[in-house]
Amino acid sequence: MMDAERVQTEIQRVINDDPTISEAKHIIVTVERRGLLRKEIVVLKGRVHADSERAKAVKIAALHAGDREVVNDIAVVH
């Protein structure tokens, strides 16, 4: 499994490079430890203009997160 820093960097890079996410620069990717077991999770924060962009960012994160849970805190602002 890739370490947390590499996972964070890779997910951020792929989101930023995706032409279907017009507001990618407003999405921040972090890998955090949460819960009793201090399990690593991928957290997406920020804002986009469409549900489809939000869904695409989550899909990208899930593809690159390994066995980490993805938490979606991206807001859709119209």
All heavy atoms as a GROMACS GRO file, in nm:
protein
  611
    1MET      N    1   0.085  -0.119   0.000
    1MET     CA    2   0.000   0.000   0.000
    1MET      C    3   0.089   0.125   0.000
    1MET      O    4   0.189   0.131   0.070
    1MET     CB    5  -0.090  -0.003   0.123
    1MET     CG    6  -0.184   0.113   0.131
    1MET     SD    7  -0.316   0.100   0.253
    1MET     CE    8  -0.229   0.108   0.407
    2MET      N    9   0.050   0.224  -0.078
    2MET     CA   10   0.125   0.350  -0.084
    2MET      C   11   0.112   0.424   0.049
    2MET      O   12   0.008   0.417   0.115
    2MET     CB   13   0.072   0.440  -0.195
    2MET     CG   14   0.124   0.409  -0.332
    2MET     SD   15   0.101   0.546  -0.448
    2MET     CE   16  -0.074   0.546  -0.474
    3ASP      N   17   0.218   0.498   0.084
    3ASP     CA   18   0.211   0.576   0.208
    3ASP      C   19   0.116   0.694   0.189
    3ASP      O   20   0.080   0.732   0.077
    3ASP     CB   21   0.349   0.619   0.255
    3ASP     CG   22   0.417   0.720   0.163
    3ASP    OD1   23   0.350   0.812   0.113
    3ASP    OD2   24   0.539   0.707   0.143
    4ALA      N   25   0.075   0.752   0.300
    4ALA     CA   26  -0.028   0.857   0.301
    4ALA      C   27   0.011   0.977   0.215
    4ALA      O   28  -0.073   1.030   0.140
    4ALA     CB   29  -0.055   0.901   0.444
    5GLU      N   30   0.135   1.019   0.222
    5GLU     CA   31   0.177   1.136   0.145
    5GLU      C   32   0.168   1.112  -0.005
    5GLU      O   33   0.122   1.198  -0.080
    5GLU     CB   34   0.320   1.175   0.184
    5GLU     CG   35   0.366   1.304   0.119
    5GLU     CD   36   0.505   1.346   0.165
    5GLU    OE1   37   0.546   1.311   0.277
    5GLU    OE2   38   0.572   1.414   0.086
    6ARG      N   39   0.209   0.994  -0.048
    6ARG     CA   40   0.202   0.962  -0.192
    6ARG      C   41   0.057   0.953  -0.238
    6ARG      O   42   0.024   0.997  -0.348
    6ARG     CB   43   0.277   0.832  -0.221
    6ARG     CG   44   0.428   0.851  -0.218
    6ARG     CD   45   0.502   0.727  -0.256
    6ARG     NE   46   0.467   0.685  -0.391
    6ARG     CZ   47   0.492   0.564  -0.439
    6ARG    NH1   48   0.550   0.472  -0.364
    6ARG    NH2   49   0.459   0.532  -0.562
    7VAL      N   50  -0.029   0.894  -0.156
    7VAL     CA   51  -0.171   0.883  -0.190
    7VAL      C   52  -0.231   1.023  -0.204
    7VAL      O   53  -0.299   1.053  -0.301
    7VAL     CB   54  -0.247   0.801  -0.084
    7VAL    CG1   55  -0.398   0.815  -0.100
    7VAL    CG2   56  -0.207   0.654  -0.092
    8GLN      N   57  -0.204   1.108  -0.107
    8GLN     CA   58  -0.256   1.245  -0.110
    8GLN      C   59  -0.209   1.319  -0.235
    8GLN      O   60  -0.289   1.381  -0.306
    8GLN     CB   61  -0.210   1.319   0.015
    8GLN     CG   62  -0.254   1.463   0.023
    8GLN     CD   63  -0.208   1.528   0.152
    8GLN    OE1   64  -0.192   1.464   0.254
    8GLN    NE2   65  -0.188   1.658   0.147
    9THR      N   66  -0.082   1.311  -0.264
    9THR     CA   67  -0.024   1.379  -0.380
    9THR      C   68  -0.082   1.326  -0.510
    9THR      O   69  -0.117   1.404  -0.600
    9THR     CB   70   0.129   1.362  -0.380
    9THR    OG1   71   0.181   1.418  -0.258
    9THR    CG2   72   0.193   1.431  -0.499
   10GLU      N   73  -0.096   1.195  -0.521
   10GLU     CA   74  -0.149   1.135  -0.643
   10GLU      C   75  -0.294   1.173  -0.667
   10GLU      O   76  -0.333   1.210  -0.778
   10GLU     CB   77  -0.133   0.983  -0.638
   10GLU     CG   78  -0.182   0.911  -0.761
   10GLU     CD   79  -0.103   0.939  -0.888
   10GLU    OE1   80   0.003   1.005  -0.882
   10GLU    OE2   81  -0.148   0.895  -0.995
   11ILE      N   82  -0.376   1.166  -0.564
   11ILE     CA   83  -0.518   1.202  -0.580
   11ILE      C   84  -0.531   1.349  -0.617
   11ILE      O   85  -0.606   1.384  -0.709
   11ILE     CB   86  -0.598   1.170  -0.451
   11ILE    CG1   87  -0.603   1.018  -0.429
   11ILE    CG2   88  -0.739   1.229  -0.459
   11ILE    CD1   89  -0.658   0.978  -0.294
   12GLN      N   90  -0.455   1.435  -0.551
   12GLN     CA   91  -0.461   1.579  -0.582
   12GLN      C   92  -0.419   1.604  -0.726
   12GLN      O   93  -0.482   1.681  -0.798
   12GLN     CB   94  -0.370   1.657  -0.487
   12GLN     CG   95  -0.386   1.807  -0.498
   12GLN     CD   96  -0.514   1.857  -0.435
   12GLN    OE1   97  -0.532   1.844  -0.315
   12GLN    NE2   98  -0.604   1.914  -0.514
   13ARG      N   99  -0.314   1.536  -0.771
   13ARG     CA  100  -0.265   1.554  -0.908
   13ARG      C  101  -0.370   1.511  -1.010
   13ARG      O  102  -0.398   1.584  -1.106
   13ARG     CB  103  -0.135   1.473  -0.930
   13ARG     CG  104  -0.076   1.492  -1.071
   13ARG     CD  105   0.036   1.394  -1.098
   13ARG     NE  106  -0.008   1.256  -1.103
   13ARG     CZ  107  -0.077   1.201  -1.206
   13ARG    NH1  108  -0.109   1.274  -1.309
   13ARG    NH2  109  -0.113   1.075  -1.203
   14VAL      N  110  -0.431   1.395  -0.989
   14VAL     CA  111  -0.529   1.344  -1.085
   14VAL      C  112  -0.653   1.434  -1.088
   14VAL      O  113  -0.706   1.463  -1.196
   14VAL     CB  114  -0.566   1.197  -1.054
   14VAL    CG1  115  -0.675   1.148  -1.147
   14VAL    CG2  116  -0.442   1.107  -1.066
   15ILE      N  117  -0.697   1.480  -0.973
   15ILE     CA  118  -0.812   1.573  -0.970
   15ILE      C  119  -0.777   1.702  -1.043
   15ILE      O  120  -0.855   1.751  -1.126
   15ILE     CB  121  -0.856   1.601  -0.825
   15ILE    CG1  122  -0.926   1.477  -0.767
   15ILE    CG2  123  -0.948   1.723  -0.817
   15ILE    CD1  124  -0.959   1.487  -0.619
   16ASN      N  125  -0.660   1.758  -1.014
   16ASN     CA  126  -0.620   1.884  -1.079
   16ASN      C  127  -0.606   1.869  -1.230
   16ASN      O  128  -0.630   1.964  -1.304
   16ASN     CB  129  -0.488   1.935  -1.020
   16ASN     CG  130  -0.504   1.988  -0.880
   16ASN    OD1  131  -0.613   2.015  -0.834
   16ASN    ND2  132  -0.392   2.002  -0.811
   17ASP      N  133  -0.566   1.752  -1.277
   17ASP     CA  134  -0.546   1.728  -1.420
   17ASP      C  135  -0.672   1.690  -1.495
   17ASP      O  136  -0.670   1.679  -1.616
   17ASP     CB  137  -0.440   1.619  -1.442
   17ASP     CG  138  -0.300   1.664  -1.404
   17ASP    OD1  139  -0.279   1.786  -1.382
   17ASP    OD2  140  -0.211   1.578  -1.396
   18ASP      N  141  -0.782   1.667  -1.422
   18ASP     CA  142  -0.906   1.622  -1.487
   18ASP      C  143  -0.979   1.741  -1.549
   18ASP      O  144  -1.024   1.831  -1.477
   18ASP     CB  145  -0.996   1.552  -1.386
   18ASP     CG  146  -1.112   1.483  -1.453
   18ASP    OD1  147  -1.184   1.548  -1.532
   18ASP    OD2  148  -1.132   1.363  -1.426
   19PRO      N  149  -0.994   1.744  -1.681
   19PRO     CA  150  -1.059   1.858  -1.747
   19PRO      C  151  -1.209   1.869  -1.720
   19PRO      O  152  -1.268   1.973  -1.745
   19PRO     CB  153  -1.032   1.834  -1.896
   19PRO     CG  154  -1.014   1.686  -1.907
   19PRO     CD  155  -0.951   1.642  -1.777
   20THR      N  156  -1.270   1.763  -1.665
   20THR     CA  157  -1.414   1.768  -1.637
   20THR      C  158  -1.446   1.830  -1.501
   20THR      O  159  -1.561   1.852  -1.470
   20THR     CB  160  -1.478   1.628  -1.644
   20THR    OG1  161  -1.425   1.546  -1.540
   20THR    CG2  162  -1.452   1.562  -1.779
   21ILE      N  163  -1.342   1.861  -1.424
   21ILE     CA  164  -1.361   1.927  -1.294
   21ILE      C  165  -1.310   2.070  -1.308
   21ILE      O  166  -1.192   2.097  -1.291
   21ILE     CB  167  -1.288   1.852  -1.181
   21ILE    CG1  168  -1.334   1.706  -1.175
   21ILE    CG2  169  -1.315   1.921  -1.046
   21ILE    CD1  170  -1.256   1.621  -1.075
   22SER      N  171  -1.401   2.161  -1.340
   22SER     CA  172  -1.361   2.299  -1.372
   22SER      C  173  -1.304   2.374  -1.252
   22SER      O  174  -1.223   2.464  -1.268
   22SER     CB  175  -1.479   2.375  -1.431
   22SER     OG  176  -1.583   2.386  -1.337
   23GLU      N  177  -1.345   2.340  -1.134
   23GLU     CA  178  -1.299   2.409  -1.013
   23GLU      C  179  -1.206   2.320  -0.930
   23GLU      O  180  -1.206   2.327  -0.807
   23GLU     CB  181  -1.418   2.454  -0.929
   23GLU     CG  182  -1.504   2.559  -0.997
   23GLU     CD  183  -1.430   2.691  -1.015
   23GLU    OE1  184  -1.361   2.735  -0.923
   23GLU    OE2  185  -1.444   2.750  -1.124
   24ALA      N  186  -1.125   2.240  -0.995
   24ALA     CA  187  -1.036   2.146  -0.925
   24ALA      C  188  -0.944   2.217  -0.827
   24ALA      O  189  -0.911   2.162  -0.722
   24ALA     CB  190  -0.955   2.066  -1.027
   25LYS      N  191  -0.905   2.339  -0.858
   25LYS     CA  192  -0.813   2.412  -0.770
   25LYS      C  193  -0.876   2.441  -0.633
   25LYS      O  194  -0.805   2.474  -0.538
   25LYS     CB  195  -0.768   2.542  -0.836
   25LYS     CG  196  -0.880   2.641  -0.855
   25LYS     CD  197  -0.834   2.766  -0.927
   25LYS     CE  198  -0.952   2.859  -0.947
   25LYS     NZ  199  -0.959   2.917  -1.076
   26HIS      N  200  -1.008   2.428  -0.624
   26HIS     CA  201  -1.077   2.452  -0.497
   26HIS      C  202  -1.098   2.325  -0.416
   26HIS      O  203  -1.163   2.330  -0.311
   26HIS     CB  204  -1.211   2.522  -0.522
   26HIS     CG  205  -1.197   2.658  -0.579
   26HIS    ND1  206  -1.142   2.763  -0.508
   26HIS    CD2  207  -1.227   2.707  -0.701
   26HIS    CE1  208  -1.140   2.871  -0.584
   26HIS    NE2  209  -1.191   2.839  -0.702
   27ILE      N  210  -1.046   2.213  -0.464
   27ILE     CA  211  -1.057   2.086  -0.391
   27ILE      C  212  -0.923   2.058  -0.323
   27ILE      O  213  -0.818   2.060  -0.386
   27ILE     CB  214  -1.093   1.970  -0.486
   27ILE    CG1  215  -1.230   1.995  -0.550
   27ILE    CG2  216  -1.092   1.837  -0.409
   27ILE    CD1  217  -1.268   1.894  -0.656
   28ILE      N  218  -0.929   2.032  -0.195
   28ILE     CA  219  -0.810   2.000  -0.115
   28ILE      C  220  -0.821   1.855  -0.070
   28ILE      O  221  -0.924   1.813  -0.015
   28ILE     CB  222  -0.799   2.092   0.008
   28ILE    CG1  223  -0.799   2.239  -0.033
   28ILE    CG2  224  -0.676   2.056   0.092
   28ILE    CD1  225  -0.686   2.280  -0.123
   29VAL      N  226  -0.715   1.780  -0.091
   29VAL     CA  227  -0.709   1.640  -0.052
   29VAL      C  228  -0.616   1.627   0.068
   29VAL      O  229  -0.505   1.679   0.066
   29VAL     CB  230  -0.656   1.551  -0.167
   29VAL    CG1  231  -0.649   1.406  -0.125
   29VAL    CG2  232  -0.740   1.568  -0.293
   30THR      N  233  -0.662   1.558   0.173
   30THR     CA  234  -0.577   1.527   0.286
   30THR      C  235  -0.595   1.380   0.323
   30THR      O  236  -0.698   1.320   0.291
   30THR     CB  237  -0.609   1.614   0.410
   30THR    OG1  238  -0.745   1.594   0.448
   30THR    CG2  239  -0.584   1.761   0.383
   31VAL      N  240  -0.495   1.325   0.387
   31VAL     CA  241  -0.506   1.192   0.446
   31VAL      C  242  -0.492   1.211   0.596
   31VAL      O  243  -0.392   1.267   0.642
   31VAL     CB  244  -0.400   1.094   0.391
   31VAL    CG1  245  -0.413   0.959   0.460
   31VAL    CG2  246  -0.415   1.078   0.240
   32GLU      N  247  -0.593   1.170   0.670
   32GLU     CA  248  -0.597   1.192   0.814
   32GLU      C  249  -0.616   1.060   0.887
   32GLU      O  250  -0.661   0.963   0.828
   32GLU     CB  251  -0.713   1.286   0.849
   32GLU     CG  252  -0.707   1.420   0.778
   32GLU     CD  253  -0.831   1.505   0.801
   32GLU    OE1  254  -0.919   1.467   0.880
   32GLU    OE2  255  -0.840   1.612   0.737
   33ARG      N  256  -0.582   1.061   1.014
   33ARG     CA  257  -0.608   0.945   1.100
   33ARG      C  258  -0.724   0.982   1.190
   33ARG      O  259  -0.719   1.082   1.260
   33ARG     CB  260  -0.485   0.910   1.182
   33ARG     CG  261  -0.374   0.852   1.099
   33ARG     CD  262  -0.263   0.798   1.189
   33ARG     NE  263  -0.162   0.730   1.110
   33ARG     CZ  264  -0.166   0.602   1.077
   33ARG    NH1  265  -0.267   0.528   1.116
   33ARG    NH2  266  -0.070   0.548   1.006
   34ARG      N  267  -0.828   0.898   1.188
   34ARG     CA  268  -0.947   0.925   1.268
   34ARG      C  269  -0.995   0.799   1.338
   34ARG      O  270  -0.960   0.688   1.300
   34ARG     CB  271  -1.061   0.977   1.180
   34ARG     CG  272  -1.041   1.116   1.128
   34ARG     CD  273  -1.168   1.165   1.063
   34ARG     NE  274  -1.152   1.297   1.003
   34ARG     CZ  275  -1.241   1.353   0.925
   34ARG    NH1  276  -1.353   1.290   0.896
   34ARG    NH2  277  -1.219   1.472   0.874
   35GLY      N  278  -1.077   0.821   1.436
   35GLY     CA  279  -1.142   0.710   1.504
   35GLY      C  280  -1.054   0.647   1.611
   35GLY      O  281  -0.939   0.682   1.630
   36LEU      N  282  -1.113   0.551   1.679
   36LEU     CA  283  -1.046   0.481   1.787
   36LEU      C  284  -0.921   0.409   1.741
   36LEU      O  285  -0.820   0.406   1.810
   36LEU     CB  286  -1.144   0.380   1.849
   36LEU     CG  287  -1.159   0.379   1.999
   36LEU    CD1  288  -1.166   0.517   2.059
   36LEU    CD2  289  -1.276   0.294   2.039
   37LEU      N  290  -0.928   0.353   1.622
   37LEU     CA  291  -0.815   0.276   1.569
   37LEU      C  292  -0.716   0.362   1.493
   37LEU      O  293  -0.616   0.312   1.442
   37LEU     CB  294  -0.866   0.163   1.478
   37LEU     CG  295  -0.960   0.063   1.543
   37LEU    CD1  296  -1.011  -0.036   1.440
   37LEU    CD2  297  -0.890  -0.008   1.657
   38ARG      N  298  -0.745   0.494   1.484
   38ARG     CA  299  -0.657   0.588   1.412
   38ARG      C  300  -0.632   0.542   1.269
   38ARG      O  301  -0.521   0.549   1.217
   38ARG     CB  302  -0.525   0.608   1.488
   38ARG     CG  303  -0.539   0.648   1.633
   38ARG     CD  304  -0.598   0.784   1.655
   38ARG     NE  305  -0.508   0.886   1.601
   38ARG     CZ  306  -0.546   1.007   1.568
   38ARG    NH1  307  -0.671   1.043   1.582
   38ARG    NH2  308  -0.461   1.094   1.520
   39LYS      N  309  -0.739   0.495   1.207
   39LYS     CA  310  -0.732   0.446   1.070
   39LYS      C  311  -0.717   0.563   0.973
   39LYS      O  312  -0.781   0.666   0.989
   39LYS     CB  313  -0.861   0.369   1.041
   39LYS     CG  314  -0.859   0.293   0.913
   39LYS     CD  315  -0.984   0.207   0.902
   39LYS     CE  316  -0.981   0.135   0.770
   39LYS     NZ  317  -1.100   0.055   0.750
   40GLU      N  318  -0.632   0.545   0.871
   40GLU     CA  319  -0.614   0.650   0.770
   40GLU      C  320  -0.736   0.660   0.680
   40GLU      O  321  -0.788   0.558   0.633
   40GLU     CB  322  -0.492   0.621   0.683
   40GLU     CG  323  -0.362   0.649   0.750
   40GLU     CD  324  -0.243   0.633   0.657
   40GLU    OE1  325  -0.260   0.584   0.543
   40GLU    OE2  326  -0.132   0.669   0.700
   41ILE      N  327  -0.780   0.783   0.656
   41ILE     CA  328  -0.890   0.809   0.562
   41ILE      C  329  -0.848   0.923   0.470
   41ILE      O  330  -0.765   1.006   0.506
   41ILE     CB  331  -1.021   0.845   0.634
   41ILE    CG1  332  -1.005   0.971   0.718
   41ILE    CG2  333  -1.072   0.729   0.717
   41ILE    CD1  334  -1.136   1.027   0.767
   42VAL      N  335  -0.906   0.924   0.352
   42VAL     CA  336  -0.885   1.033   0.256
   42VAL      C  337  -1.002   1.129   0.270
   42VAL      O  338  -1.118   1.088   0.266
   42VAL     CB  339  -0.878   0.979   0.112
   42VAL    CG1  340  -0.869   1.094   0.012
   42VAL    CG2  341  -0.761   0.884   0.096
   43VAL      N  342  -0.970   1.258   0.289
   43VAL     CA  343  -1.074   1.359   0.306
   43VAL      C  344  -1.066   1.459   0.190
   43VAL      O  345  -0.958   1.511   0.160
   43VAL     CB  346  -1.058   1.434   0.441
   43VAL    CG1  347  -1.166   1.539   0.457
   43VAL    CG2  348  -1.060   1.336   0.557
   44LEU      N  349  -1.179   1.481   0.126
   44LEU     CA  350  -1.190   1.580   0.019
   44LEU      C  351  -1.268   1.699   0.072
   44LEU      O  352  -1.379   1.682   0.123
   44LEU     CB  353  -1.262   1.522  -0.102
   44LEU     CG  354  -1.204   1.394  -0.162
   44LEU    CD1  355  -1.295   1.345  -0.274
   44LEU    CD2  356  -1.064   1.417  -0.212
   45LYS      N  357  -1.210   1.818   0.062
   45LYS     CA  358  -1.276   1.940   0.107
   45LYS      C  359  -1.272   2.043  -0.005
   45LYS      O  360  -1.185   2.036  -0.091
   45LYS     CB  361  -1.205   1.998   0.230
   45LYS     CG  362  -1.208   1.908   0.350
   45LYS     CD  363  -1.131   1.968   0.465
   45LYS     CE  364  -1.130   1.870   0.582
   45LYS     NZ  365  -1.046   1.917   0.692
   46GLY      N  366  -1.363   2.138   0.001
   46GLY     CA  367  -1.362   2.244  -0.098
   46GLY      C  368  -1.499   2.267  -0.157
   46GLY      O  369  -1.600   2.235  -0.097
   47ARG      N  370  -1.498   2.319  -0.282
   47ARG     CA  371  -1.625   2.349  -0.348
   47ARG      C  372  -1.611   2.332  -0.499
   47ARG      O  373  -1.503   2.349  -0.555
   47ARG     CB  374  -1.670   2.491  -0.315
   47ARG     CG  375  -1.573   2.597  -0.360
   47ARG     CD  376  -1.620   2.735  -0.316
   47ARG     NE  377  -1.515   2.834  -0.327
   47ARG     CZ  378  -1.479   2.897  -0.437
   47ARG    NH1  379  -1.540   2.870  -0.550
   47ARG    NH2  380  -1.382   2.986  -0.436
   48VAL      N  381  -1.722   2.294  -0.559
   48VAL     CA  382  -1.732   2.281  -0.704
   48VAL      C  383  -1.867   2.338  -0.746
   48VAL      O  384  -1.949   2.373  -0.662
   48VAL     CB  385  -1.718   2.133  -0.751
   48VAL    CG1  386  -1.579   2.080  -0.725
   48VAL    CG2  387  -1.823   2.045  -0.685
   49HIS      N  388  -1.891   2.346  -0.878
   49HIS     CA  389  -2.016   2.405  -0.927
   49HIS      C  390  -2.122   2.304  -0.969
   49HIS      O  391  -2.233   2.343  -1.002
   49HIS     CB  392  -1.987   2.498  -1.046
   49HIS     CG  393  -1.913   2.621  -1.006
   49HIS    ND1  394  -1.966   2.718  -0.925
   49HIS    CD2  395  -1.789   2.664  -1.035
   49HIS    CE1  396  -1.879   2.814  -0.906
   49HIS    NE2  397  -1.769   2.784  -0.972
   50ALA      N  398  -2.088   2.174  -0.967
   50ALA     CA  399  -2.186   2.075  -1.013
   50ALA      C  400  -2.170   1.944  -0.938
   50ALA      O  401  -2.058   1.907  -0.899
   50ALA     CB  402  -2.169   2.050  -1.163
   51ASP      N  403  -2.281   1.875  -0.919
   51ASP     CA  404  -2.278   1.743  -0.855
   51ASP      C  405  -2.189   1.647  -0.932
   51ASP      O  406  -2.122   1.562  -0.872
   51ASP     CB  407  -2.419   1.685  -0.847
   51ASP     CG  408  -2.506   1.756  -0.744
   51ASP    OD1  409  -2.452   1.800  -0.639
   51ASP    OD2  410  -2.627   1.769  -0.768
   52SER      N  411  -2.187   1.660  -1.064
   52SER     CA  412  -2.105   1.569  -1.145
   52SER      C  413  -1.956   1.588  -1.116
   52SER      O  414  -1.880   1.491  -1.116
   52SER     CB  415  -2.133   1.589  -1.294
   52SER     OG  416  -2.102   1.723  -1.332
   53GLU      N  417  -1.914   1.712  -1.090
   53GLU     CA  418  -1.774   1.738  -1.056
   53GLU      C  419  -1.741   1.679  -0.919
   53GLU      O  420  -1.634   1.622  -0.899
   53GLU     CB  421  -1.745   1.888  -1.058
   53GLU     CG  422  -1.754   1.949  -1.195
   53GLU     CD  423  -1.728   2.098  -1.195
   53GLU    OE1  424  -1.737   2.162  -1.088
   53GLU    OE2  425  -1.697   2.152  -1.302
   54ARG      N  426  -1.833   1.693  -0.827
   54ARG     CA  427  -1.816   1.636  -0.693
   54ARG      C  428  -1.803   1.484  -0.702
   54ARG      O  429  -1.713   1.425  -0.642
   54ARG     CB  430  -1.937   1.676  -0.608
   54ARG     CG  431  -1.932   1.632  -0.465
   54ARG     CD  432  -2.058   1.686  -0.393
   54ARG     NE  433  -2.045   1.673  -0.251
   54ARG     CZ  434  -2.118   1.590  -0.179
   54ARG    NH1  435  -2.208   1.512  -0.236
   54ARG    NH2  436  -2.102   1.585  -0.048
   55ALA      N  437  -1.892   1.422  -0.778
   55ALA     CA  438  -1.890   1.278  -0.794
   55ALA      C  439  -1.761   1.230  -0.860
   55ALA      O  440  -1.705   1.127  -0.823
   55ALA     CB  441  -2.011   1.232  -0.874
   56LYS      N  442  -1.715   1.304  -0.958
   56LYS     CA  443  -1.591   1.268  -1.028
   56LYS      C  444  -1.472   1.272  -0.933
   56LYS      O  445  -1.386   1.184  -0.934
   56LYS     CB  446  -1.568   1.362  -1.147
   56LYS     CG  447  -1.448   1.327  -1.232
   56LYS     CD  448  -1.468   1.193  -1.302
   56LYS     CE  449  -1.350   1.153  -1.385
   56LYS     NZ  450  -1.358   1.182  -1.525
   57ALA      N  451  -1.463   1.375  -0.848
   57ALA     CA  452  -1.354   1.385  -0.751
   57ALA      C  453  -1.356   1.268  -0.654
   57ALA      O  454  -1.251   1.211  -0.622
   57ALA     CB  455  -1.363   1.518  -0.676
   58VAL      N  456  -1.474   1.230  -0.609
   58VAL     CA  457  -1.487   1.116  -0.517
   58VAL      C  458  -1.445   0.986  -0.586
   58VAL      O  459  -1.375   0.904  -0.528
   58VAL     CB  460  -1.631   1.105  -0.463
   58VAL    CG1  461  -1.651   0.977  -0.384
   58VAL    CG2  462  -1.663   1.226  -0.377
   59LYS      N  463  -1.485   0.970  -0.711
   59LYS     CA  464  -1.447   0.851  -0.787
   59LYS      C  465  -1.296   0.842  -0.803
   59LYS      O  466  -1.236   0.735  -0.785
   59LYS     CB  467  -1.515   0.852  -0.924
   59LYS     CG  468  -1.490   0.730  -1.007
   59LYS     CD  469  -1.567   0.735  -1.138
   59LYS     CE  470  -1.538   0.612  -1.220
   59LYS     NZ  471  -1.612   0.613  -1.346
   60ILE      N  472  -1.233   0.952  -0.836
   60ILE     CA  473  -1.088   0.956  -0.850
   60ILE      C  474  -1.021   0.917  -0.718
   60ILE      O  475  -0.929   0.836  -0.713
   60ILE     CB  476  -1.040   1.095  -0.897
   60ILE    CG1  477  -1.080   1.118  -1.042
   60ILE    CG2  478  -0.890   1.111  -0.877
   60ILE    CD1  479  -1.064   1.261  -1.090
   61ALA      N  480  -1.070   0.978  -0.609
   61ALA     CA  481  -1.012   0.948  -0.478
   61ALA      C  482  -1.026   0.800  -0.443
   61ALA      O  483  -0.930   0.738  -0.396
   61ALA     CB  484  -1.078   1.035  -0.371
   62ALA      N  485  -1.144   0.745  -0.468
   62ALA     CA  486  -1.166   0.603  -0.437
   62ALA      C  487  -1.074   0.512  -0.518
   62ALA      O  488  -1.026   0.411  -0.467
   62ALA     CB  489  -1.312   0.567  -0.462
   63LEU      N  490  -1.048   0.548  -0.642
   63LEU     CA  491  -0.960   0.467  -0.727
   63LEU      C  492  -0.816   0.465  -0.678
   63LEU      O  493  -0.744   0.369  -0.701
   63LEU     CB  494  -0.964   0.518  -0.871
   63LEU     CG  495  -1.089   0.488  -0.951
   63LEU    CD1  496  -1.085   0.563  -1.084
   63LEU    CD2  497  -1.103   0.339  -0.975
   64HIS      N  498  -0.774   0.571  -0.610
   64HIS     CA  499  -0.634   0.585  -0.569
   64HIS      C  500  -0.613   0.571  -0.418
   64HIS      O  501  -0.500   0.577  -0.372
   64HIS     CB  502  -0.580   0.719  -0.616
   64HIS     CG  503  -0.575   0.731  -0.765
   64HIS    ND1  504  -0.473   0.682  -0.842
   64HIS    CD2  505  -0.665   0.784  -0.852
   64HIS    CE1  506  -0.498   0.705  -0.969
   64HIS    NE2  507  -0.614   0.767  -0.977
   65ALA      N  508  -0.720   0.552  -0.342
   65ALA     CA  509  -0.710   0.552  -0.196
   65ALA      C  510  -0.663   0.420  -0.137
   65ALA      O  511  -0.635   0.412  -0.018
   65ALA     CB  512  -0.845   0.590  -0.136
   66GLY      N  513  -0.655   0.316  -0.218
   66GLY     CA  514  -0.623   0.185  -0.162
   66GLY      C  515  -0.739   0.138  -0.077
   66GLY      O  516  -0.855   0.149  -0.118
   67ASP      N  517  -0.710   0.090   0.044
   67ASP     CA  518  -0.819   0.043   0.130
   67ASP      C  519  -0.867   0.151   0.226
   67ASP      O  520  -0.940   0.124   0.320
   67ASP     CB  521  -0.776  -0.082   0.207
   67ASP     CG  522  -0.662  -0.056   0.303
   67ASP    OD1  523  -0.602   0.054   0.298
   67ASP    OD2  524  -0.631  -0.146   0.383
   68ARG      N  525  -0.829   0.276   0.200
   68ARG     CA  526  -0.872   0.387   0.286
   68ARG      C  527  -1.014   0.431   0.250
   68ARG      O  528  -1.050   0.436   0.133
   68ARG     CB  529  -0.778   0.506   0.270
   68ARG     CG  530  -0.637   0.481   0.317
   68ARG     CD  531  -0.544   0.592   0.268
   68ARG     NE  532  -0.406   0.569   0.304
   68ARG     CZ  533  -0.320   0.501   0.228
   68ARG    NH1  534  -0.357   0.451   0.112
   68ARG    NH2  535  -0.196   0.484   0.269
   69GLU      N  536  -1.090   0.467   0.348
   69GLU     CA  537  -1.223   0.525   0.328
   69GLU      C  538  -1.207   0.665   0.270
   69GLU      O  539  -1.110   0.736   0.300
   69GLU     CB  540  -1.295   0.533   0.462
   69GLU     CG  541  -1.430   0.600   0.458
   69GLU     CD  542  -1.490   0.621   0.597
   69GLU    OE1  543  -1.434   0.571   0.696
   69GLU    OE2  544  -1.593   0.691   0.604
   70VAL      N  545  -1.301   0.707   0.186
   70VAL     CA  546  -1.302   0.843   0.131
   70VAL      C  547  -1.417   0.920   0.195
   70VAL      O  548  -1.531   0.876   0.188
   70VAL     CB  549  -1.315   0.842  -0.023
   70VAL    CG1  550  -1.326   0.983  -0.077
   70VAL    CG2  551  -1.199   0.768  -0.085
   71VAL      N  552  -1.386   1.034   0.257
   71VAL     CA  553  -1.486   1.120   0.315
   71VAL      C  554  -1.502   1.242   0.225
   71VAL      O  555  -1.406   1.312   0.197
   71VAL     CB  556  -1.445   1.164   0.458
   71VAL    CG1  557  -1.545   1.264   0.514
   71VAL    CG2  558  -1.433   1.042   0.550
   72ASN      N  559  -1.625   1.265   0.181
   72ASN     CA  560  -1.654   1.371   0.085
   72ASN      C  561  -1.713   1.492   0.157
   72ASN      O  562  -1.830   1.492   0.194
   72ASN     CB  563  -1.750   1.318  -0.020
   72ASN     CG  564  -1.783   1.419  -0.125
   72ASN    OD1  565  -1.737   1.532  -0.120
   72ASN    ND2  566  -1.864   1.380  -0.220
   73ASP      N  567  -1.632   1.595   0.175
   73ASP     CA  568  -1.679   1.721   0.233
   73ASP      C  569  -1.678   1.833   0.129
   73ASP      O  570  -1.658   1.949   0.163
   73ASP     CB  571  -1.592   1.760   0.353
   73ASP     CG  572  -1.617   1.673   0.475
   73ASP    OD1  573  -1.727   1.615   0.485
   73ASP    OD2  574  -1.526   1.662   0.559
   74ILE      N  575  -1.697   1.797   0.003
   74ILE     CA  576  -1.699   1.895  -0.105
   74ILE      C  577  -1.840   1.953  -0.116
   74ILE      O  578  -1.938   1.879  -0.126
   74ILE     CB  579  -1.660   1.834  -0.240
   74ILE    CG1  580  -1.517   1.778  -0.234
   74ILE    CG2  581  -1.673   1.936  -0.352
   74ILE    CD1  582  -1.478   1.699  -0.357
   75ALA      N  583  -1.850   2.084  -0.114
   75ALA     CA  584  -1.978   2.152  -0.128
   75ALA      C  585  -2.003   2.186  -0.274
   75ALA      O  586  -1.909   2.217  -0.348
   75ALA     CB  587  -1.980   2.281  -0.045
   76VAL      N  588  -2.128   2.178  -0.314
   76VAL     CA  589  -2.167   2.219  -0.449
   76VAL      C  590  -2.231   2.357  -0.437
   76VAL      O  591  -2.331   2.374  -0.367
   76VAL     CB  592  -2.266   2.119  -0.514
   76VAL    CG1  593  -2.309   2.169  -0.650
   76VAL    CG2  594  -2.203   1.981  -0.523
   77VAL      N  595  -2.168   2.456  -0.501
   77VAL     CA  596  -2.221   2.592  -0.497
   77VAL      C  597  -2.262   2.632  -0.638
   77VAL      O  598  -2.189   2.611  -0.733
   77VAL     CB  599  -2.118   2.692  -0.441
   77VAL    CG1  600  -2.093   2.666  -0.295
   77VAL    CG2  601  -1.988   2.690  -0.517
   78HIS      N  602  -2.382   2.685  -0.651
   78HIS     CA  603  -2.434   2.720  -0.784
   78HIS      C  604  -2.424   2.868  -0.808
   78HIS      O  605  -2.420   2.948  -0.726
   78HIS     CB  606  -2.580   2.676  -0.797
   78HIS     CG  607  -2.596   2.528  -0.782
   78HIS    ND1  608  -2.571   2.439  -0.884
   78HIS    CD2  609  -2.631   2.453  -0.675
   78HIS    CE1  610  -2.592   2.316  -0.840
   78HIS    NE2  611  -2.631   2.323  -0.713
   0.00000   0.00000   0.00000
